[in-house]
Amino acid sequence: MKPFHVIKTEWQEGDQRKIEGWRVDRQEGLTYDSYRRLHGIDQKKWTIAGQVMKSDGRKYYILECVG
């Protein structure tokens, strides 16, 4: 099972996606470069652009593709 099953498979700089907060916090299915503060997902680099808290208490991070 792929940890990030999404319909969109081609990402370009400036694209955004929502990822469940627990995946980012536990680094589940992604890598993290602490020096540059970038997350690696689907062979692309992502930075945290924001976060959203749903009414049921779940947190999502909004990640923006930077290359």
FIKOLZA-1660 file (N, C-alpha, C; in steps of 0.1 Angstrom, whole numbers, plus 5000, padded with zeros to 4 digits):
% residues 67
   i   px   py   pz ch aa at
   1 5008 4988 5000  A  M  N
   1 5000 5000 5000  A  M CA
   1 5009 5012 5000  A  M  C
   2 5006 5022 4991  A  K  N
   2 5013 5034 4991  A  K CA
   2 5008 5043 5002  A  K  C
   3 5017 5049 5010  A  P  N
   3 5012 5058 5021  A  P CA
   3 5004 5070 5017  A  P  C
   4 5007 5075 5005  A  F  N
   4 5000 5088 5000  A  F CA
   4 4993 5085 4987  A  F  C
   5 4982 5078 4987  A  H  N
   5 4975 5075 4975  A  H CA
   5 4967 5087 4971  A  H  C
   6 4971 5094 4960  A  V  N
   6 4964 5105 4956  A  V CA
   6 4961 5104 4941  A  V  C
   7 4952 5111 4936  A  I  N
   7 4949 5111 4921  A  I CA
   7 4959 5118 4913  A  I  C
   8 4964 5129 4918  A  K  N
   8 4974 5137 4911  A  K CA
   8 4987 5131 4912  A  K  C
   9 4994 5128 4901  A  T  N
   9 5008 5122 4902  A  T CA
   9 5019 5131 4897  A  T  C
  10 5016 5141 4890  A  E  N
  10 5026 5151 4885  A  E CA
  10 5025 5163 4894  A  E  C
  11 5036 5167 4900  A  W  N
  11 5037 5179 4909  A  W CA
  11 5047 5189 4903  A  W  C
  12 5043 5201 4904  A  Q  N
  12 5052 5212 4900  A  Q CA
  12 5054 5222 4911  A  Q  C
  13 5064 5231 4910  A  E  N
  13 5066 5241 4920  A  E CA
  13 5054 5249 4922  A  E  C
  14 5050 5252 4934  A  G  N
  14 5038 5260 4937  A  G CA
  14 5026 5252 4940  A  G  C
  15 5025 5239 4936  A  D  N
  15 5014 5230 4939  A  D CA
  15 5013 5228 4954  A  D  C
  16 5001 5226 4959  A  Q  N
  16 4999 5224 4973  A  Q CA
  16 4991 5211 4975  A  Q  C
  17 4993 5205 4986  A  R  N
  17 4985 5193 4990  A  R CA
  17 4983 5192 5005  A  R  C
  18 4973 5186 5010  A  K  N
  18 4970 5184 5024  A  K CA
  18 4975 5170 5028  A  K  C
  19 4982 5169 5039  A  I  N
  19 4987 5157 5045  A  I CA
  19 4982 5156 5059  A  I  C
  20 4978 5144 5063  A  E  N
  20 4974 5143 5077  A  E CA
  20 4985 5146 5087  A  E  C
  21 4982 5153 5097  A  G  N
  21 4993 5158 5107  A  G CA
  21 5001 5146 5113  A  G  C
  22 4995 5135 5116  A  W  N
  22 5002 5124 5122  A  W CA
  22 5013 5118 5113  A  W  C
  23 5010 5119 5100  A  R  N
  23 5020 5114 5090  A  R CA
  23 5033 5122 5090  A  R  C
  24 5030 5135 5090  A  V  N
  24 5042 5145 5090  A  V CA
  24 5049 5144 5104  A  V  C
  25 5042 5144 5115  A  D  N
  25 5048 5143 5128  A  D CA
  25 5056 5131 5130  A  D  C
  26 5051 5119 5125  A  R  N
  26 5059 5107 5127  A  R CA
  26 5068 5103 5115  A  R  C
  27 5068 5112 5105  A  Q  N
  27 5075 5110 5092  A  Q CA
  27 5071 5097 5086  A  Q  C
  28 5059 5094 5085  A  E  N
  28 5053 5082 5080  A  E CA
  28 5052 5083 5065  A  E  C
  29 5061 5076 5057  A  G  N
  29 5060 5077 5042  A  G CA
  29 5067 5089 5036  A  G  C
  30 5075 5096 5044  A  L  N
  30 5082 5107 5039  A  L CA
  30 5096 5108 5045  A  L  C
  31 5104 5117 5039  A  T  N
  31 5117 5119 5045  A  T CA
  31 5117 5134 5050  A  T  C
  32 5127 5137 5058  A  Y  N
  32 5128 5151 5063  A  Y CA
  32 5143 5156 5063  A  Y  C
  33 5145 5167 5057  A  D  N
  33 5158 5173 5057  A  D CA
  33 5158 5185 5067  A  D  C
  34 5163 5182 5079  A  S  N
  34 5162 5192 5090  A  S CA
  34 5171 5204 5087  A  S  C
  35 5181 5203 5079  A  Y  N
  35 5189 5215 5076  A  Y CA
  35 5182 5225 5068  A  Y  C
  36 5175 5220 5058  A  R  N
  36 5167 5229 5049  A  R CA
  36 5152 5230 5052  A  R  C
  37 5148 5221 5062  A  R  N
  37 5134 5220 5066  A  R CA
  37 5125 5217 5055  A  R  C
  38 5129 5207 5047  A  L  N
  38 5121 5202 5036  A  L CA
  38 5117 5188 5038  A  L  C
  39 5105 5184 5034  A  H  N
  39 5100 5171 5034  A  H CA
  39 5101 5165 5020  A  H  C
  40 5104 5152 5019  A  G  N
  40 5105 5145 5006  A  G CA
  40 5094 5136 5005  A  G  C
  41 5085 5138 4995  A  I  N
  41 5074 5130 4991  A  I CA
  41 5073 5129 4976  A  I  C
  42 5072 5116 4971  A  D  N
  42 5070 5114 4957  A  D CA
  42 5081 5120 4948  A  D  C
  43 5093 5119 4953  A  Q  N
  43 5105 5124 4946  A  Q CA
  43 5105 5140 4944  A  Q  C
  44 5098 5147 4953  A  K  N
  44 5097 5161 4953  A  K CA
  44 5100 5166 4967  A  K  C
  45 5104 5179 4967  A  K  N
  45 5107 5185 4980  A  K CA
  45 5095 5194 4984  A  K  C
  46 5091 5194 4996  A  W  N
  46 5079 5201 5001  A  W CA
  46 5082 5209 5013  A  W  C
  47 5076 5221 5015  A  T  N
  47 5077 5229 5027  A  T CA
  47 5063 5230 5033  A  T  C
  48 5062 5232 5046  A  I  N
  48 5050 5234 5053  A  I CA
  48 5045 5248 5050  A  I  C
  49 5034 5250 5044  A  A  N
  49 5028 5263 5041  A  A CA
  49 5018 5267 5051  A  A  C
  50 5012 5258 5059  A  G  N
  50 5002 5261 5069  A  G CA
  50 4997 5248 5074  A  G  C
  51 4987 5250 5083  A  Q  N
  51 4980 5238 5088  A  Q CA
  51 4965 5242 5090  A  Q  C
  52 4957 5231 5090  A  V  N
  52 4943 5232 5092  A  V CA
  52 4938 5222 5103  A  V  C
  53 4930 5227 5111  A  M  N
  53 4924 5218 5122  A  M CA
  53 4909 5215 5118  A  M  C
  54 4906 5203 5116  A  K  N
  54 4892 5199 5113  A  K CA
  54 4883 5199 5125  A  K  C
  55 4870 5200 5124  A  S  N
  55 4861 5200 5135  A  S CA
  55 4862 5188 5144  A  S  C
  56 4866 5176 5138  A  D  N
  56 4867 5164 5145  A  D CA
  56 4880 5163 5153  A  D  C
  57 4889 5173 5152  A  G  N
  57 4901 5173 5160  A  G CA
  57 4913 5169 5152  A  G  C
  58 4912 5164 5139  A  R  N
  58 4923 5160 5131  A  R CA
  58 4930 5172 5126  A  R  C
  59 4943 5171 5125  A  K  N
  59 4952 5182 5120  A  K CA
  59 4957 5178 5106  A  K  C
  60 4957 5187 5097  A  Y  N
  60 4963 5185 5084  A  Y CA
  60 4973 5196 5081  A  Y  C
  61 4984 5192 5075  A  Y  N
  61 4994 5202 5071  A  Y CA
  61 4992 5205 5056  A  Y  C
  62 4994 5218 5052  A  I  N
  62 4993 5221 5038  A  I CA
  62 5008 5222 5034  A  I  C
  63 5012 5214 5025  A  L  N
  63 5025 5214 5020  A  L CA
  63 5026 5220 5006  A  L  C
  64 5036 5227 5003  A  E  N
  64 5038 5234 4990  A  E CA
  64 5051 5228 4984  A  E  C
  65 5049 5225 4971  A  C  N
  65 5061 5219 4964  A  C CA
  65 5071 5230 4960  A  C  C
  66 5083 5227 4963  A  V  N
  66 5094 5237 4961  A  V CA
  66 5104 5231 4951  A  V  C
  67 5102 5220 4946  A  G  N
  67 5111 5214 4936  A  G CA
  67 5113 5200 4936  A  G  C
% end
